[in-house]
Amino acid sequence: MMLQAHYPNRDFLLTDAGLEAVVEVFDDLHDAASEGQLQELTALDNRELLGWLRELVFTAQETISEIESRTARTTRQEPVLRLVK
């Protein structure tokens, strides 16, 4: 049985500009954290914010792994191995 993936937010196409906007959000978040000013940028407490950041990092890493894995299969390269902490 083949499962069909559902992508609820496919009304837009990811572009360089869209991804750049995401990077800017994280850059602003980093600046606020570095300056001890997170409370001016978000109403989330540290525990909630860390949970979201860890989820985002995990999802980004999994996406990278999927892309690299598919690329390796199509170009017959060795898969990329990652060290896990």
C-alpha positions in Angstrom: 0.0 0.0 0.0 1.4 3.4 -1.0 0.7 6.3 1.3 0.1 9.7 -0.2 1.8 12.6 1.6 -0.4 15.5 2.5 1.1 19.0 2.4 -1.4 21.4 3.9 0.7 24.5 3.2 1.3 24.0 -0.5 -0.4 27.2 -1.4 3.0 28.8 -1.8 6.2 27.9 -3.4 9.4 28.1 -1.4 11.8 30.6 -3.0 15.1 32.2 -2.2 13.2 35.2 -0.8 11.0 33.1 1.4 13.9 31.1 2.8 15.9 34.4 3.3 13.0 35.7 5.4 13.1 32.6 7.6 16.9 33.1 8.1 16.2 36.7 9.0 13.8 35.6 11.7 16.3 33.3 13.2 19.1 35.9 12.9 16.8 38.3 14.9 16.2 35.6 17.4 19.9 35.0 17.8 20.6 38.7 18.2 18.0 39.0 20.9 19.3 35.9 22.7 22.9 37.2 22.5 21.8 40.5 24.0 19.6 39.0 26.7 16.5 40.6 25.1 14.4 37.6 24.2 11.4 39.0 26.1 11.3 41.9 23.7 11.0 39.5 20.7 8.8 36.7 21.9 6.2 35.9 24.6 7.4 32.3 24.8 9.2 31.2 27.9 12.7 29.7 27.4 11.4 26.1 27.8 8.8 26.6 25.0 11.2 28.5 22.8 13.9 25.8 23.2 11.3 23.1 22.4 10.3 24.9 19.2 14.0 25.5 18.2 14.9 21.8 18.8 11.9 20.7 16.7 12.9 23.1 13.8 16.5 21.9 13.9 15.4 18.2 13.9 13.0 18.8 11.0 15.7 20.7 9.1 18.3 17.9 9.7 15.8 15.2 8.6 15.0 17.2 5.4 18.7 17.5 4.6 19.2 13.8 5.2 16.2 13.0 2.9 17.6 15.3 0.1 21.1 13.9 0.4 19.8 10.3 0.5 17.7 10.8 -2.6 20.6 12.6 -4.4 23.0 9.8 -3.5 20.5 7.2 -4.9 20.1 9.0 -8.1 23.8 9.7 -8.6 25.0 6.4 -7.2 27.1 8.2 -4.6 27.8 6.8 -1.1 25.3 8.1 1.4 26.4 10.8 3.8 26.9 9.5 7.3 26.2 11.8 10.3 27.5 11.5 13.9 24.6 11.6 16.4 25.1 12.9 19.9 
